[in-house]
Amino acid sequence: MKFIRKNRNFTALIIVPSSLLYNWKEEIIKFTGITPTLIEGTASQRREIISRGSKGIPYNNLPGF
């Protein structure tokens, strides 16, 4: 967590169970101060979110990945 708090110029991918998507979002914000990007929706919607190329922590559930 120390690395994340000091270095905001990174991208990480976290894959979580569907039932925990929003819980993980809150935990990431709580412990890092970073608002993660949830990658969800249809395949074309997910591609659009990914193409924005924002730094930080994109996350998704396994079926959506």
mmCIF file as Biopython writes it, N, C-alpha, C and O atoms, coordinates in Angstrom:
data_model
#
loop_
_atom_site.group_PDB
_atom_site.id
_atom_site.type_symbol
_atom_site.label_atom_id
_atom_site.label_alt_id
_atom_site.label_comp_id
_atom_site.label_asym_id
_atom_site.label_entity_id
_atom_site.label_seq_id
_atom_site.pdbx_PDB_ins_code
_atom_site.Cartn_x
_atom_site.Cartn_y
_atom_site.Cartn_z
_atom_site.occupancy
_atom_site.B_iso_or_equiv
_atom_site.auth_seq_id
_atom_site.auth_asym_id
_atom_site.pdbx_PDB_model_num
ATOM 1   N N  . MET A ? 1  ? 0.810   -1.193  0.000   1.0 0.0 1  A 1 
ATOM 2   C CA . MET A ? 1  ? 0.000   0.000   0.000   1.0 0.0 1  A 1 
ATOM 3   C C  . MET A ? 1  ? 0.855   1.259   0.000   1.0 0.0 1  A 1 
ATOM 4   O O  . MET A ? 1  ? 0.455   2.290   -0.541  1.0 0.0 1  A 1 
ATOM 5   N N  . LYS A ? 2  ? 2.020   1.173   0.602   1.0 0.0 2  A 1 
ATOM 6   C CA . LYS A ? 2  ? 2.905   2.343   0.657   1.0 0.0 2  A 1 
ATOM 7   C C  . LYS A ? 2  ? 3.274   2.791   -0.753  1.0 0.0 2  A 1 
ATOM 8   O O  . LYS A ? 2  ? 3.278   3.986   -1.045  1.0 0.0 2  A 1 
ATOM 9   N N  . PHE A ? 3  ? 3.588   1.821   -1.640  1.0 0.0 3  A 1 
ATOM 10  C CA . PHE A ? 3  ? 3.924   2.136   -3.023  1.0 0.0 3  A 1 
ATOM 11  C C  . PHE A ? 3  ? 2.761   2.855   -3.704  1.0 0.0 3  A 1 
ATOM 12  O O  . PHE A ? 3  ? 2.961   3.850   -4.400  1.0 0.0 3  A 1 
ATOM 13  N N  . ILE A ? 4  ? 1.552   2.348   -3.501  1.0 0.0 4  A 1 
ATOM 14  C CA . ILE A ? 4  ? 0.378   2.925   -4.154  1.0 0.0 4  A 1 
ATOM 15  C C  . ILE A ? 4  ? 0.141   4.348   -3.680  1.0 0.0 4  A 1 
ATOM 16  O O  . ILE A ? 4  ? -0.193  5.221   -4.480  1.0 0.0 4  A 1 
ATOM 17  N N  . ARG A ? 5  ? 0.308   4.588   -2.392  1.0 0.0 5  A 1 
ATOM 18  C CA . ARG A ? 5  ? 0.067   5.936   -1.868  1.0 0.0 5  A 1 
ATOM 19  C C  . ARG A ? 5  ? 1.077   6.939   -2.409  1.0 0.0 5  A 1 
ATOM 20  O O  . ARG A ? 5  ? 0.738   8.100   -2.636  1.0 0.0 5  A 1 
ATOM 21  N N  . LYS A ? 6  ? 2.339   6.490   -2.621  1.0 0.0 6  A 1 
ATOM 22  C CA . LYS A ? 6  ? 3.386   7.410   -3.076  1.0 0.0 6  A 1 
ATOM 23  C C  . LYS A ? 6  ? 3.423   7.544   -4.596  1.0 0.0 6  A 1 
ATOM 24  O O  . LYS A ? 6  ? 3.678   8.633   -5.111  1.0 0.0 6  A 1 
ATOM 25  N N  . ASN A ? 7  ? 3.174   6.460   -5.319  1.0 0.0 7  A 1 
ATOM 26  C CA . ASN A ? 7  ? 3.318   6.446   -6.771  1.0 0.0 7  A 1 
ATOM 27  C C  . ASN A ? 7  ? 1.950   6.297   -7.419  1.0 0.0 7  A 1 
ATOM 28  O O  . ASN A ? 7  ? 1.395   5.198   -7.447  1.0 0.0 7  A 1 
ATOM 29  N N  . ARG A ? 8  ? 1.406   7.376   -7.934  1.0 0.0 8  A 1 
ATOM 30  C CA . ARG A ? 8  ? 0.074   7.340   -8.551  1.0 0.0 8  A 1 
ATOM 31  C C  . ARG A ? 8  ? 0.148   7.113   -10.063 1.0 0.0 8  A 1 
ATOM 32  O O  . ARG A ? 8  ? -0.893  7.070   -10.719 1.0 0.0 8  A 1 
ATOM 33  N N  . ASN A ? 9  ? 1.331   6.968   -10.625 1.0 0.0 9  A 1 
ATOM 34  C CA . ASN A ? 9  ? 1.487   6.817   -12.069 1.0 0.0 9  A 1 
ATOM 35  C C  . ASN A ? 9  ? 1.656   5.335   -12.414 1.0 0.0 9  A 1 
ATOM 36  O O  . ASN A ? 9  ? 2.741   4.904   -12.804 1.0 0.0 9  A 1 
ATOM 37  N N  . PHE A ? 10 ? 0.599   4.574   -12.273 1.0 0.0 10 A 1 
ATOM 38  C CA . PHE A ? 10 ? 0.655   3.151   -12.554 1.0 0.0 10 A 1 
ATOM 39  C C  . PHE A ? 10 ? -0.725  2.669   -12.986 1.0 0.0 10 A 1 
ATOM 40  O O  . PHE A ? 10 ? -1.726  3.371   -12.840 1.0 0.0 10 A 1 
ATOM 41  N N  . THR A ? 11 ? -0.748  1.462   -13.517 1.0 0.0 11 A 1 
ATOM 42  C CA . THR A ? 11 ? -2.005  0.799   -13.831 1.0 0.0 11 A 1 
ATOM 43  C C  . THR A ? 11 ? -1.926  -0.607  -13.268 1.0 0.0 11 A 1 
ATOM 44  O O  . THR A ? 11 ? -0.903  -1.278  -13.407 1.0 0.0 11 A 1 
ATOM 45  N N  . ALA A ? 12 ? -2.986  -1.051  -12.642 1.0 0.0 12 A 1 
ATOM 46  C CA . ALA A ? 12 ? -3.076  -2.408  -12.100 1.0 0.0 12 A 1 
ATOM 47  C C  . ALA A ? 12 ? -4.446  -2.949  -12.467 1.0 0.0 12 A 1 
ATOM 48  O O  . ALA A ? 12 ? -5.400  -2.183  -12.603 1.0 0.0 12 A 1 
ATOM 49  N N  . LEU A ? 13 ? -4.552  -4.248  -12.626 1.0 0.0 13 A 1 
ATOM 50  C CA . LEU A ? 13 ? -5.835  -4.869  -12.929 1.0 0.0 13 A 1 
ATOM 51  C C  . LEU A ? 13 ? -6.173  -5.811  -11.789 1.0 0.0 13 A 1 
ATOM 52  O O  . LEU A ? 13 ? -5.365  -6.663  -11.420 1.0 0.0 13 A 1 
ATOM 53  N N  . ILE A ? 14 ? -7.363  -5.662  -11.232 1.0 0.0 14 A 1 
ATOM 54  C CA . ILE A ? 14 ? -7.829  -6.519  -10.160 1.0 0.0 14 A 1 
ATOM 55  C C  . ILE A ? 14 ? -9.104  -7.201  -10.636 1.0 0.0 14 A 1 
ATOM 56  O O  . ILE A ? 14 ? -10.035 -6.543  -11.100 1.0 0.0 14 A 1 
ATOM 57  N N  . ILE A ? 15 ? -9.138  -8.523  -10.518 1.0 0.0 15 A 1 
ATOM 58  C CA . ILE A ? 15 ? -10.316 -9.288  -10.917 1.0 0.0 15 A 1 
ATOM 59  C C  . ILE A ? 15 ? -10.928 -9.857  -9.647  1.0 0.0 15 A 1 
ATOM 60  O O  . ILE A ? 15 ? -10.262 -10.569 -8.894  1.0 0.0 15 A 1 
ATOM 61  N N  . VAL A ? 16 ? -12.204 -9.542  -9.410  1.0 0.0 16 A 1 
ATOM 62  C CA . VAL A ? 16 ? -12.865 -9.950  -8.175  1.0 0.0 16 A 1 
ATOM 63  C C  . VAL A ? 16 ? -14.193 -10.645 -8.491  1.0 0.0 16 A 1 
ATOM 64  O O  . VAL A ? 16 ? -14.741 -10.471 -9.579  1.0 0.0 16 A 1 
ATOM 65  N N  . PRO A ? 17 ? -14.710 -11.430 -7.544  1.0 0.0 17 A 1 
ATOM 66  C CA . PRO A ? 17 ? -16.030 -12.037 -7.755  1.0 0.0 17 A 1 
ATOM 67  C C  . PRO A ? 17 ? -17.106 -10.959 -7.900  1.0 0.0 17 A 1 
ATOM 68  O O  . PRO A ? 17 ? -17.007 -9.890  -7.296  1.0 0.0 17 A 1 
ATOM 69  N N  . SER A ? 18 ? -18.122 -11.244 -8.696  1.0 0.0 18 A 1 
ATOM 70  C CA . SER A ? 18 ? -19.194 -10.268 -8.941  1.0 0.0 18 A 1 
ATOM 71  C C  . SER A ? 18 ? -19.805 -9.742  -7.653  1.0 0.0 18 A 1 
ATOM 72  O O  . SER A ? 18 ? -20.138 -8.561  -7.558  1.0 0.0 18 A 1 
ATOM 73  N N  . SER A ? 19 ? -19.951 -10.600 -6.674  1.0 0.0 19 A 1 
ATOM 74  C CA . SER A ? 19 ? -20.588 -10.199 -5.425  1.0 0.0 19 A 1 
ATOM 75  C C  . SER A ? 19 ? -19.756 -9.194  -4.634  1.0 0.0 19 A 1 
ATOM 76  O O  . SER A ? 19 ? -20.270 -8.561  -3.711  1.0 0.0 19 A 1 
ATOM 77  N N  . LEU A ? 20 ? -18.483 -9.040  -4.981  1.0 0.0 20 A 1 
ATOM 78  C CA . LEU A ? 20 ? -17.608 -8.145  -4.234  1.0 0.0 20 A 1 
ATOM 79  C C  . LEU A ? 20 ? -17.176 -6.904  -4.999  1.0 0.0 20 A 1 
ATOM 80  O O  . LEU A ? 20 ? -16.360 -6.134  -4.492  1.0 0.0 20 A 1 
ATOM 81  N N  . LEU A ? 21 ? -17.699 -6.685  -6.209  1.0 0.0 21 A 1 
ATOM 82  C CA . LEU A ? 21 ? -17.257 -5.555  -7.033  1.0 0.0 21 A 1 
ATOM 83  C C  . LEU A ? 21 ? -17.318 -4.220  -6.290  1.0 0.0 21 A 1 
ATOM 84  O O  . LEU A ? 21 ? -16.333 -3.482  -6.253  1.0 0.0 21 A 1 
ATOM 85  N N  . TYR A ? 22 ? -18.441 -3.921  -5.714  1.0 0.0 22 A 1 
ATOM 86  C CA . TYR A ? 22 ? -18.601 -2.605  -5.096  1.0 0.0 22 A 1 
ATOM 87  C C  . TYR A ? 22 ? -17.935 -2.532  -3.725  1.0 0.0 22 A 1 
ATOM 88  O O  . TYR A ? 22 ? -17.515 -1.460  -3.291  1.0 0.0 22 A 1 
ATOM 89  N N  . ASN A ? 23 ? -17.838 -3.674  -3.044  1.0 0.0 23 A 1 
ATOM 90  C CA . ASN A ? 23 ? -17.105 -3.720  -1.784  1.0 0.0 23 A 1 
ATOM 91  C C  . ASN A ? 23 ? -15.630 -3.409  -2.026  1.0 0.0 23 A 1 
ATOM 92  O O  . ASN A ? 23 ? -15.025 -2.637  -1.282  1.0 0.0 23 A 1 
ATOM 93  N N  . TRP A ? 24 ? -15.052 -4.011  -3.069  1.0 0.0 24 A 1 
ATOM 94  C CA . TRP A ? 24 ? -13.649 -3.758  -3.389  1.0 0.0 24 A 1 
ATOM 95  C C  . TRP A ? 24 ? -13.423 -2.301  -3.758  1.0 0.0 24 A 1 
ATOM 96  O O  . TRP A ? 24 ? -12.403 -1.718  -3.392  1.0 0.0 24 A 1 
ATOM 97  N N  . LYS A ? 25 ? -14.366 -1.711  -4.477  1.0 0.0 25 A 1 
ATOM 98  C CA . LYS A ? 25 ? -14.236 -0.294  -4.839  1.0 0.0 25 A 1 
ATOM 99  C C  . LYS A ? 25 ? -14.086 0.542   -3.575  1.0 0.0 25 A 1 
ATOM 100 O O  . LYS A ? 25 ? -13.193 1.384   -3.481  1.0 0.0 25 A 1 
ATOM 101 N N  . GLU A ? 26 ? -14.957 0.309   -2.612  1.0 0.0 26 A 1 
ATOM 102 C CA . GLU A ? 26 ? -14.908 1.074   -1.362  1.0 0.0 26 A 1 
ATOM 103 C C  . GLU A ? 26 ? -13.616 0.814   -0.590  1.0 0.0 26 A 1 
ATOM 104 O O  . GLU A ? 26 ? -13.049 1.735   -0.002  1.0 0.0 26 A 1 
ATOM 105 N N  . GLU A ? 27 ? -13.154 -0.423  -0.590  1.0 0.0 27 A 1 
ATOM 106 C CA . GLU A ? 27 ? -11.910 -0.758  0.112   1.0 0.0 27 A 1 
ATOM 107 C C  . GLU A ? 27 ? -10.698 -0.104  -0.558  1.0 0.0 27 A 1 
ATOM 108 O O  . GLU A ? 27 ? -9.795  0.378   0.126   1.0 0.0 27 A 1 
ATOM 109 N N  . ILE A ? 28 ? -10.677 -0.088  -1.879  1.0 0.0 28 A 1 
ATOM 110 C CA . ILE A ? 28 ? -9.564  0.554   -2.599  1.0 0.0 28 A 1 
ATOM 111 C C  . ILE A ? 28 ? -9.532  2.040   -2.275  1.0 0.0 28 A 1 
ATOM 112 O O  . ILE A ? 28 ? -8.468  2.598   -2.006  1.0 0.0 28 A 1 
ATOM 113 N N  . ILE A ? 29 ? -10.690 2.678   -2.300  1.0 0.0 29 A 1 
ATOM 114 C CA . ILE A ? 29 ? -10.750 4.105   -1.963  1.0 0.0 29 A 1 
ATOM 115 C C  . ILE A ? 29 ? -10.304 4.320   -0.523  1.0 0.0 29 A 1 
ATOM 116 O O  . ILE A ? 29 ? -9.517  5.222   -0.237  1.0 0.0 29 A 1 
ATOM 117 N N  . LYS A ? 30 ? -10.807 3.495   0.374   1.0 0.0 30 A 1 
ATOM 118 C CA . LYS A ? 30 ? -10.507 3.637   1.800   1.0 0.0 30 A 1 
ATOM 119 C C  . LYS A ? 30 ? -9.013  3.524   2.088   1.0 0.0 30 A 1 
ATOM 120 O O  . LYS A ? 30 ? -8.470  4.325   2.850   1.0 0.0 30 A 1 
ATOM 121 N N  . PHE A ? 31 ? -8.345  2.544   1.491   1.0 0.0 31 A 1 
ATOM 122 C CA . PHE A ? 31 ? -6.952  2.285   1.823   1.0 0.0 31 A 1 
ATOM 123 C C  . PHE A ? 31 ? -5.941  3.007   0.945   1.0 0.0 31 A 1 
ATOM 124 O O  . PHE A ? 31 ? -4.776  3.123   1.325   1.0 0.0 31 A 1 
ATOM 125 N N  . THR A ? 32 ? -6.357  3.495   -0.221  1.0 0.0 32 A 1 
ATOM 126 C CA . THR A ? 32 ? -5.387  4.148   -1.113  1.0 0.0 32 A 1 
ATOM 127 C C  . THR A ? 32 ? -5.750  5.582   -1.466  1.0 0.0 32 A 1 
ATOM 128 O O  . THR A ? 32 ? -4.879  6.359   -1.856  1.0 0.0 32 A 1 
ATOM 129 N N  . GLY A ? 33 ? -7.017  5.944   -1.337  1.0 0.0 33 A 1 
ATOM 130 C CA . GLY A ? 33 ? -7.451  7.268   -1.769  1.0 0.0 33 A 1 
ATOM 131 C C  . GLY A ? 33 ? -7.637  7.369   -3.275  1.0 0.0 33 A 1 
ATOM 132 O O  . GLY A ? 33 ? -7.884  8.456   -3.796  1.0 0.0 33 A 1 
ATOM 133 N N  . ILE A ? 34 ? -7.521  6.254   -3.978  1.0 0.0 34 A 1 
ATOM 134 C CA . ILE A ? 34 ? -7.658  6.211   -5.433  1.0 0.0 34 A 1 
ATOM 135 C C  . ILE A ? 34 ? -9.045  5.687   -5.774  1.0 0.0 34 A 1 
ATOM 136 O O  . ILE A ? 34 ? -9.478  4.675   -5.223  1.0 0.0 34 A 1 
ATOM 137 N N  . THR A ? 35 ? -9.751  6.370   -6.684  1.0 0.0 35 A 1 
ATOM 138 C CA . THR A ? 35 ? -11.042 5.877   -7.148  1.0 0.0 35 A 1 
ATOM 139 C C  . THR A ? 35 ? -10.787 4.946   -8.325  1.0 0.0 35 A 1 
ATOM 140 O O  . THR A ? 35 ? -10.325 5.396   -9.374  1.0 0.0 35 A 1 
ATOM 141 N N  . PRO A ? 36 ? -11.082 3.646   -8.171  1.0 0.0 36 A 1 
ATOM 142 C CA . PRO A ? 36 ? -10.826 2.693   -9.244  1.0 0.0 36 A 1 
ATOM 143 C C  . PRO A ? 36 ? -11.855 2.799   -10.359 1.0 0.0 36 A 1 
ATOM 144 O O  . PRO A ? 36 ? -12.935 3.357   -10.166 1.0 0.0 36 A 1 
ATOM 145 N N  . THR A ? 37 ? -11.521 2.270   -11.511 1.0 0.0 37 A 1 
ATOM 146 C CA . THR A ? 37 ? -12.409 2.248   -12.664 1.0 0.0 37 A 1 
ATOM 147 C C  . THR A ? 37 ? -12.999 0.859   -12.804 1.0 0.0 37 A 1 
ATOM 148 O O  . THR A ? 37 ? -12.266 -0.106  -13.021 1.0 0.0 37 A 1 
ATOM 149 N N  . LEU A ? 38 ? -14.300 0.746   -12.684 1.0 0.0 38 A 1 
ATOM 150 C CA . LEU A ? 38 ? -14.967 -0.543  -12.868 1.0 0.0 38 A 1 
ATOM 151 C C  . LEU A ? 38 ? -15.179 -0.767  -14.355 1.0 0.0 38 A 1 
ATOM 152 O O  . LEU A ? 38 ? -15.791 0.054   -15.037 1.0 0.0 38 A 1 
ATOM 153 N N  . ILE A ? 39 ? -14.670 -1.879  -14.847 1.0 0.0 39 A 1 
ATOM 154 C CA . ILE A ? 39 ? -14.822 -2.225  -16.260 1.0 0.0 39 A 1 
ATOM 155 C C  . ILE A ? 39 ? -15.970 -3.209  -16.349 1.0 0.0 39 A 1 
ATOM 156 O O  . ILE A ? 39 ? -15.819 -4.381  -16.003 1.0 0.0 39 A 1 
ATOM 157 N N  . GLU A ? 40 ? -17.135 -2.728  -16.819 1.0 0.0 40 A 1 
ATOM 158 C CA . GLU A ? 40 ? -18.317 -3.572  -16.901 1.0 0.0 40 A 1 
ATOM 159 C C  . GLU A ? 40 ? -19.133 -3.205  -18.124 1.0 0.0 40 A 1 
ATOM 160 O O  . GLU A ? 40 ? -18.872 -2.197  -18.780 1.0 0.0 40 A 1 
ATOM 161 N N  . GLY A ? 41 ? -20.129 -4.035  -18.425 1.0 0.0 41 A 1 
ATOM 162 C CA . GLY A ? 41 ? -21.009 -3.783  -19.557 1.0 0.0 41 A 1 
ATOM 163 C C  . GLY A ? 41 ? -20.770 -4.770  -20.672 1.0 0.0 41 A 1 
ATOM 164 O O  . GLY A ? 41 ? -20.153 -5.816  -20.474 1.0 0.0 41 A 1 
ATOM 165 N N  . THR A ? 42 ? -21.264 -4.430  -21.847 1.0 0.0 42 A 1 
ATOM 166 C CA . THR A ? 42 ? -21.067 -5.289  -23.020 1.0 0.0 42 A 1 
ATOM 167 C C  . THR A ? 42 ? -19.599 -5.220  -23.439 1.0 0.0 42 A 1 
ATOM 168 O O  . THR A ? 42 ? -18.838 -4.385  -22.950 1.0 0.0 42 A 1 
ATOM 169 N N  . ALA A ? 43 ? -19.223 -6.098  -24.337 1.0 0.0 43 A 1 
ATOM 170 C CA . ALA A ? 43 ? -17.835 -6.116  -24.807 1.0 0.0 43 A 1 
ATOM 171 C C  . ALA A ? 43 ? -17.427 -4.763  -25.385 1.0 0.0 43 A 1 
ATOM 172 O O  . ALA A ? 43 ? -16.321 -4.289  -25.123 1.0 0.0 43 A 1 
ATOM 173 N N  . SER A ? 44 ? -18.302 -4.141  -26.164 1.0 0.0 44 A 1 
ATOM 174 C CA . SER A ? 44 ? -17.951 -2.845  -26.756 1.0 0.0 44 A 1 
ATOM 175 C C  . SER A ? 44 ? -17.871 -1.759  -25.679 1.0 0.0 44 A 1 
ATOM 176 O O  . SER A ? 44 ? -17.035 -0.861  -25.778 1.0 0.0 44 A 1 
ATOM 177 N N  . GLN A ? 45 ? -18.718 -1.827  -24.663 1.0 0.0 45 A 1 
ATOM 178 C CA . GLN A ? 45 ? -18.643 -0.855  -23.568 1.0 0.0 45 A 1 
ATOM 179 C C  . GLN A ? 45 ? -17.344 -1.025  -22.778 1.0 0.0 45 A 1 
ATOM 180 O O  . GLN A ? 45 ? -16.710 -0.041  -22.399 1.0 0.0 45 A 1 
ATOM 181 N N  . ARG A ? 46 ? -16.953 -2.280  -22.533 1.0 0.0 46 A 1 
ATOM 182 C CA . ARG A ? 46 ? -15.689 -2.533  -21.814 1.0 0.0 46 A 1 
ATOM 183 C C  . ARG A ? 46 ? -14.504 -2.032  -22.626 1.0 0.0 46 A 1 
ATOM 184 O O  . ARG A ? 46 ? -13.577 -1.444  -22.070 1.0 0.0 46 A 1 
ATOM 185 N N  . ARG A ? 47 ? -14.526 -2.261  -23.953 1.0 0.0 47 A 1 
ATOM 186 C CA . ARG A ? 47 ? -13.434 -1.761  -24.805 1.0 0.0 47 A 1 
ATOM 187 C C  . ARG A ? 47 ? -13.330 -0.248  -24.721 1.0 0.0 47 A 1 
ATOM 188 O O  . ARG A ? 47 ? -12.228 0.297   -24.665 1.0 0.0 47 A 1 
ATOM 189 N N  . GLU A ? 48 ? -14.470 0.434   -24.711 1.0 0.0 48 A 1 
ATOM 190 C CA . GLU A ? 48 ? -14.486 1.894   -24.618 1.0 0.0 48 A 1 
ATOM 191 C C  . GLU A ? 48 ? -13.862 2.356   -23.298 1.0 0.0 48 A 1 
ATOM 192 O O  . GLU A ? 48 ? -13.059 3.289   -23.283 1.0 0.0 48 A 1 
ATOM 193 N N  . ILE A ? 49 ? -14.224 1.716   -22.215 1.0 0.0 49 A 1 
ATOM 194 C CA . ILE A ? 49 ? -13.657 2.081   -20.904 1.0 0.0 49 A 1 
ATOM 195 C C  . ILE A ? 49 ? -12.152 1.869   -20.908 1.0 0.0 49 A 1 
ATOM 196 O O  . ILE A ? 49 ? -11.401 2.726   -20.442 1.0 0.0 49 A 1 
ATOM 197 N N  . ILE A ? 50 ? -11.710 0.734   -21.429 1.0 0.0 50 A 1 
ATOM 198 C CA . ILE A ? 50 ? -10.275 0.426   -21.468 1.0 0.0 50 A 1 
ATOM 199 C C  . ILE A ? 50 ? -9.540  1.392   -22.385 1.0 0.0 50 A 1 
ATOM 200 O O  . ILE A ? 50 ? -8.414  1.790   -22.087 1.0 0.0 50 A 1 
ATOM 201 N N  . SER A ? 51 ? -10.166 1.776   -23.503 1.0 0.0 51 A 1 
ATOM 202 C CA . SER A ? 51 ? -9.493  2.659   -24.468 1.0 0.0 51 A 1 
ATOM 203 C C  . SER A ? 51 ? -9.249  4.063   -23.911 1.0 0.0 51 A 1 
ATOM 204 O O  . SER A ? 51 ? -8.393  4.789   -24.416 1.0 0.0 51 A 1 
ATOM 205 N N  . ARG A ? 52 ? -9.985  4.442   -22.891 1.0 0.0 52 A 1 
ATOM 206 C CA . ARG A ? 52 ? -9.752  5.752   -22.269 1.0 0.0 52 A 1 
ATOM 207 C C  . ARG A ? 52 ? -8.360  5.834   -21.664 1.0 0.0 52 A 1 
ATOM 208 O O  . ARG A ? 52 ? -7.794  6.917   -21.516 1.0 0.0 52 A 1 
ATOM 209 N N  . GLY A ? 53 ? -7.813  4.661   -21.314 1.0 0.0 53 A 1 
ATOM 210 C CA . GLY A ? 53 ? -6.424  4.609   -20.870 1.0 0.0 53 A 1 
ATOM 211 C C  . GLY A ? 53 ? -6.113  5.351   -19.587 1.0 0.0 53 A 1 
ATOM 212 O O  . GLY A ? 53 ? -4.998  5.848   -19.425 1.0 0.0 53 A 1 
ATOM 213 N N  . SER A ? 54 ? -7.055  5.442   -18.679 1.0 0.0 54 A 1 
ATOM 214 C CA . SER A ? 54 ? -6.778  6.164   -17.445 1.0 0.0 54 A 1 
ATOM 215 C C  . SER A ? 54 ? -5.834  5.371   -16.547 1.0 0.0 54 A 1 
ATOM 216 O O  . SER A ? 54 ? -5.875  4.141   -16.517 1.0 0.0 54 A 1 
ATOM 217 N N  . LYS A ? 55 ? -4.995  6.083   -15.826 1.0 0.0 55 A 1 
ATOM 218 C CA . LYS A ? 55 ? -4.094  5.455   -14.866 1.0 0.0 55 A 1 
ATOM 219 C C  . LYS A ? 55 ? -4.900  5.059   -13.642 1.0 0.0 55 A 1 
ATOM 220 O O  . LYS A ? 55 ? -6.010  5.550   -13.436 1.0 0.0 55 A 1 
ATOM 221 N N  . GLY A ? 56 ? -4.355  4.193   -12.851 1.0 0.0 56 A 1 
ATOM 222 C CA . GLY A ? 56 ? -5.015  3.812   -11.620 1.0 0.0 56 A 1 
ATOM 223 C C  . GLY A ? 56 ? -5.289  2.328   -11.559 1.0 0.0 56 A 1 
ATOM 224 O O  . GLY A ? 56 ? -4.459  1.513   -11.961 1.0 0.0 56 A 1 
ATOM 225 N N  . ILE A ? 57 ? -6.459  1.981   -11.053 1.0 0.0 57 A 1 
ATOM 226 C CA . ILE A ? 57 ? -6.781  0.595   -10.802 1.0 0.0 57 A 1 
ATOM 227 C C  . ILE A ? 57 ? -8.082  0.219   -11.487 1.0 0.0 57 A 1 
ATOM 228 O O  . ILE A ? 57 ? -9.157  0.432   -10.927 1.0 0.0 57 A 1 
ATOM 229 N N  . PRO A ? 58 ? -8.004  -0.342  -12.700 1.0 0.0 58 A 1 
ATOM 230 C CA . PRO A ? 58 ? -9.230  -0.874  -13.293 1.0 0.0 58 A 1 
ATOM 231 C C  . PRO A ? 58 ? -9.535  -2.213  -12.644 1.0 0.0 58 A 1 
ATOM 232 O O  . PRO A ? 58 ? -8.615  -2.961  -12.313 1.0 0.0 58 A 1 
ATOM 233 N N  . TYR A ? 59 ? -10.805 -2.527  -12.457 1.0 0.0 59 A 1 
ATOM 234 C CA . TYR A ? 59 ? -11.135 -3.826  -11.904 1.0 0.0 59 A 1 
ATOM 235 C C  . TYR A ? 59 ? -12.402 -4.364  -12.528 1.0 0.0 59 A 1 
ATOM 236 O O  . TYR A ? 59 ? -13.229 -3.613  -13.044 1.0 0.0 59 A 1 
ATOM 237 N N  . ASN A ? 60 ? -12.541 -5.681  -12.473 1.0 0.0 60 A 1 
ATOM 238 C CA . ASN A ? 60 ? -13.633 -6.375  -13.147 1.0 0.0 60 A 1 
ATOM 239 C C  . ASN A ? 60 ? -13.862 -7.699  -12.461 1.0 0.0 60 A 1 
ATOM 240 O O  . ASN A ? 60 ? -13.052 -8.126  -11.637 1.0 0.0 60 A 1 
ATOM 241 N N  . ASN A ? 61 ? -14.977 -8.364  -12.798 1.0 0.0 61 A 1 
ATOM 242 C CA . ASN A ? 61 ? -15.169 -9.730  -12.332 1.0 0.0 61 A 1 
ATOM 243 C C  . ASN A ? 61 ? -14.686 -10.677 -13.413 1.0 0.0 61 A 1 
ATOM 244 O O  . ASN A ? 61 ? -14.493 -10.268 -14.558 1.0 0.0 61 A 1 
ATOM 245 N N  . LEU A ? 62 ? -14.490 -11.924 -13.063 1.0 0.0 62 A 1 
ATOM 246 C CA . LEU A ? 62 ? -13.916 -12.885 -14.001 1.0 0.0 62 A 1 
ATOM 247 C C  . LEU A ? 62 ? -14.758 -13.096 -15.262 1.0 0.0 62 A 1 
ATOM 248 O O  . LEU A ? 62 ? -14.186 -13.108 -16.352 1.0 0.0 62 A 1 
ATOM 249 N N  . PRO A ? 63 ? -16.089 -13.265 -15.176 1.0 0.0 63 A 1 
ATOM 250 C CA . PRO A ? 63 ? -16.873 -13.427 -16.420 1.0 0.0 63 A 1 
ATOM 251 C C  . PRO A ? 63 ? -16.764 -12.222 -17.354 1.0 0.0 63 A 1 
ATOM 252 O O  . PRO A ? 63 ? -16.791 -12.383 -18.574 1.0 0.0 63 A 1 
ATOM 253 N N  . GLY A ? 64 ? -16.642 -11.036 -16.802 1.0 0.0 64 A 1 
ATOM 254 C CA . GLY A ? 64 ? -16.540 -9.840  -17.630 1.0 0.0 64 A 1 
ATOM 255 C C  . GLY A ? 64 ? -15.179 -9.653  -18.262 1.0 0.0 64 A 1 
ATOM 256 O O  . GLY A ? 64 ? -15.032 -8.903  -19.227 1.0 0.0 64 A 1 
ATOM 257 N N  . PHE A ? 65 ? -14.176 -10.338 -17.716 1.0 0.0 65 A 1 
ATOM 258 C CA . PHE A ? 65 ? -12.815 -10.209 -18.213 1.0 0.0 65 A 1 
ATOM 259 C C  . PHE A ? 65 ? -12.665 -11.044 -19.437 1.0 0.0 65 A 1 
ATOM 260 O O  . PHE A ? 65 ? -11.587 -11.086 -20.028 1.0 0.0 65 A 1 
#
